[in-house]
């Protein structure tokens, strides 16, 4: 029988988001904070009414003017509000889900340990997600139905203002049902030690043992 003992440790840091609220960032060696509050959103390309709005350049830049963008909390689906349009496909609900969406979030890390690793965990973003932090390209995740982790450590300002920008594109996506659009699930800010258990890094399997028992095998990466 395996016993796991968890110990409480002291609070070491916090994050200030765009709305000025301070939130718990880390406990001991690791910490996770919900990152859903105070995002800004704008839609380009194919619009809800069937028109087209050209996508500007430089939207990922730290100083890009986003003051006039829609302010919202995640999760967010840019198409669920409609309008329903009769000419659109019935298998996707006749909703205007195809388009290009940009999300931006301003935040400040205070007391960040420079030896830690910091990640963004996206539970779901439809689709072809591209992520920038402070104007630097962090990476991409094309598939809209699965969660993913993005390492943003190299691009963060430990005690300054940070901006994360996310570009999503559903114009080239196709589906046999309504797929959603936007960052439609939660986002988490995760801090770990340099040596840590990987994302989805635990594996537990069982095998047959003597009568009335079984072997449990655990693998950690």
C-alpha positions as CSV (number, residue, x, y, z in Angstrom):
1,X,0.0,0.0,0.0
2,X,1.4,3.4,-1.0
3,X,0.8,6.3,1.3
4,X,1.2,9.8,-0.1
5,X,1.9,12.6,2.4
6,X,1.2,16.2,1.4
7,X,2.7,19.1,3.4
8,X,1.4,22.7,3.4
9,X,3.9,25.3,2.6
10,X,4.1,29.1,2.7
11,X,2.8,31.5,0.1
12,X,5.8,32.8,-2.0
13,X,4.3,34.9,-4.7
14,X,1.3,36.3,-6.6
15,X,0.2,37.5,-9.9
16,X,-1.5,40.8,-10.7
17,X,-3.8,40.6,-13.7
18,X,-5.2,43.3,-15.9
19,X,-8.1,44.0,-13.5
20,X,-5.7,44.7,-10.6
21,X,-6.6,41.6,-8.6
22,X,-3.8,39.7,-6.9
23,X,-4.0,36.0,-7.2
24,X,-2.1,33.1,-5.7
25,X,0.7,32.0,-8.0
26,X,2.8,29.4,-6.3
27,X,2.9,27.2,-3.2
28,X,6.3,25.8,-2.5
29,X,7.9,24.5,-5.7
30,X,4.8,24.7,-7.9
31,X,1.6,26.6,-8.3
32,X,-1.3,27.0,-10.7
33,X,-3.6,30.0,-11.1
34,X,-6.7,30.3,-13.3
35,X,-5.9,32.7,-16.1
36,X,-9.4,33.4,-17.4
37,X,-10.0,37.0,-16.3
38,X,-9.6,40.2,-18.2
39,X,-8.8,39.2,-21.8
40,X,-9.4,41.4,-24.8
41,X,-10.8,40.1,-28.1
42,X,-11.1,41.2,-31.7
43,X,-12.4,39.3,-34.8
44,X,-11.0,39.7,-38.3
45,X,-11.4,37.9,-41.6
46,X,-14.9,36.4,-42.0
47,X,-17.4,38.3,-39.9
48,X,-20.6,37.2,-38.2
49,X,-22.8,39.1,-40.8
50,X,-21.0,37.6,-43.8
51,X,-18.7,40.6,-44.5
52,X,-14.9,40.5,-44.3
53,X,-12.6,42.6,-42.1
54,X,-8.9,42.7,-43.1
55,X,-6.5,41.4,-40.5
56,X,-4.0,44.1,-39.4
57,X,-0.3,43.4,-39.0
58,X,1.6,43.6,-35.7
59,X,-1.3,42.5,-33.5
60,X,1.2,40.3,-31.5
61,X,3.3,43.4,-30.5
62,X,3.4,44.5,-26.9
63,X,2.3,48.0,-27.8
64,X,-0.4,47.2,-30.2
65,X,-3.5,49.5,-29.5
66,X,-6.2,47.1,-28.1
67,X,-8.1,49.7,-26.0
68,X,-11.1,49.4,-28.2
69,X,-11.3,45.6,-28.2
70,X,-14.1,43.7,-26.5
71,X,-13.2,42.9,-22.9
72,X,-14.3,39.4,-21.7
73,X,-13.5,36.5,-19.4
74,X,-12.8,33.0,-20.7
75,X,-14.1,30.6,-21.8
76,X,-15.3,32.4,-24.9
77,X,-16.9,31.3,-28.2
78,X,-17.0,34.1,-30.7
79,X,-19.8,32.5,-32.8
80,X,-22.3,31.2,-30.3
81,X,-24.0,34.6,-30.2
82,X,-24.9,34.2,-33.9
83,X,-26.6,35.5,-35.9
84,X,-28.0,32.3,-37.4
85,X,-27.6,32.6,-41.2
86,X,-29.7,30.4,-43.5
87,X,-27.0,30.1,-46.1
88,X,-24.5,28.5,-43.7
89,X,-24.1,24.8,-43.3
90,X,-26.8,23.0,-41.3
91,X,-24.4,20.5,-39.8
92,X,-22.6,23.2,-38.0
93,X,-25.7,24.9,-36.7
94,X,-25.8,27.7,-39.3
95,X,-23.7,29.7,-36.9
96,X,-20.9,32.0,-38.2
97,X,-18.0,30.2,-36.5
98,X,-15.4,30.7,-39.3
99,X,-13.1,33.6,-38.8
100,X,-9.8,34.9,-37.3
101,X,-9.8,35.7,-33.7
102,X,-7.2,37.5,-31.6
103,X,-7.0,37.5,-27.8
104,X,-4.7,39.6,-25.7
105,X,-4.1,39.7,-22.0
106,X,-2.0,42.2,-19.9
107,X,-0.6,41.0,-16.6
108,X,2.2,41.6,-14.2
109,X,4.3,38.9,-12.3
110,X,5.5,40.0,-8.9
111,X,8.1,38.1,-6.9
112,X,8.7,35.6,-9.7
113,X,11.6,33.2,-9.1
114,X,13.8,33.5,-12.2
115,X,14.9,29.9,-11.7
116,X,11.3,28.6,-12.2
117,X,9.6,27.5,-15.3
118,X,6.3,29.1,-16.3
119,X,3.7,27.6,-18.7
120,X,0.3,28.4,-20.1
121,X,-2.1,25.4,-20.2
122,X,-4.9,25.7,-22.7
123,X,-7.8,23.4,-22.1
124,X,-9.2,24.1,-25.6
125,X,-8.6,26.7,-28.3
126,X,-10.2,26.4,-31.8
127,X,-8.1,26.4,-33.9
128,X,-4.6,26.6,-35.3
129,X,-3.5,28.5,-32.1
130,X,-0.4,30.7,-32.3
131,X,0.9,32.2,-29.1
132,X,3.2,35.3,-28.5
133,X,4.5,36.6,-25.2
134,X,5.8,40.2,-25.2
135,X,6.0,40.1,-28.9
136,X,8.1,36.9,-29.1
137,X,6.6,33.9,-30.8
138,X,6.2,31.1,-28.2
139,X,4.7,28.3,-30.4
140,X,1.7,26.8,-32.0
141,X,-0.9,24.1,-31.5
142,X,-3.1,23.4,-34.6
143,X,-5.6,20.9,-33.3
144,X,-8.6,22.6,-31.7
145,X,-10.1,19.7,-29.7
146,X,-7.2,18.8,-27.4
147,X,-5.5,20.6,-24.5
148,X,-1.9,21.8,-24.8
149,X,0.9,23.4,-22.8
150,X,3.1,26.3,-23.9
151,X,6.4,27.1,-22.2
152,X,6.5,30.9,-21.9
153,X,9.5,31.2,-19.5
154,X,12.0,32.7,-21.9
155,X,9.8,35.6,-22.9
156,X,8.5,36.8,-19.5
157,X,9.4,39.9,-17.6
158,X,9.8,38.8,-14.0
159,X,8.8,42.2,-12.4
160,X,7.3,44.1,-15.3
161,X,4.2,44.2,-17.5
162,X,3.6,41.3,-19.8
163,X,1.3,40.8,-22.7
164,X,0.2,37.4,-24.1
165,X,-1.4,37.4,-27.6
166,X,-3.2,34.4,-29.1
167,X,-4.3,34.1,-32.7
168,X,-6.9,31.6,-33.7
169,X,-8.0,30.7,-37.3
170,X,-11.1,28.6,-38.2
171,X,-11.4,29.8,-41.8
172,X,-9.5,26.7,-43.0
173,X,-11.1,24.4,-40.5
174,X,-13.9,22.0,-41.4
175,X,-16.3,20.0,-39.3
176,X,-19.3,17.7,-39.5
177,X,-20.8,19.3,-36.3
178,X,-20.5,22.6,-34.6
179,X,-16.9,22.8,-33.5
180,X,-16.9,26.1,-31.5
181,X,-14.6,29.0,-32.0
182,X,-12.2,30.9,-29.8
183,X,-10.6,30.0,-26.5
184,X,-13.6,28.0,-25.5
185,X,-12.2,26.4,-22.3
186,X,-10.1,27.5,-19.4
187,X,-6.5,28.7,-19.5
188,X,-4.1,28.2,-16.5
189,X,-0.8,29.8,-15.6
190,X,1.5,27.1,-14.1
191,X,4.8,27.6,-12.4
192,X,7.2,24.6,-11.7
193,X,10.7,23.9,-10.5
194,X,13.2,23.4,-13.3
195,X,13.0,19.6,-12.5
196,X,9.4,18.6,-12.4
197,X,6.9,16.0,-13.5
198,X,6.0,16.6,-17.2
199,X,2.6,17.6,-18.5
200,X,0.5,14.4,-18.4
201,X,3.7,12.8,-17.2
202,X,2.2,10.1,-14.9
203,X,1.2,6.7,-16.1
204,X,-0.5,4.0,-13.9
205,X,-1.2,0.5,-15.2
206,X,-2.3,-2.7,-13.6
207,X,-1.5,-6.3,-14.4
208,X,-2.7,-9.6,-13.1
209,X,-1.2,-10.9,-9.9
210,X,-1.8,-13.8,-7.6
211,X,-5.4,-14.7,-7.0
212,X,-7.3,-11.8,-5.4
213,X,-4.6,-9.3,-6.1
214,X,-3.0,-7.1,-8.8
215,X,0.2,-5.3,-9.5
216,X,0.1,-1.5,-9.9
217,X,2.9,0.0,-11.9
218,X,3.6,3.7,-11.9
219,X,5.8,5.6,-14.4
220,X,6.7,9.3,-14.1
221,X,8.4,11.3,-16.8
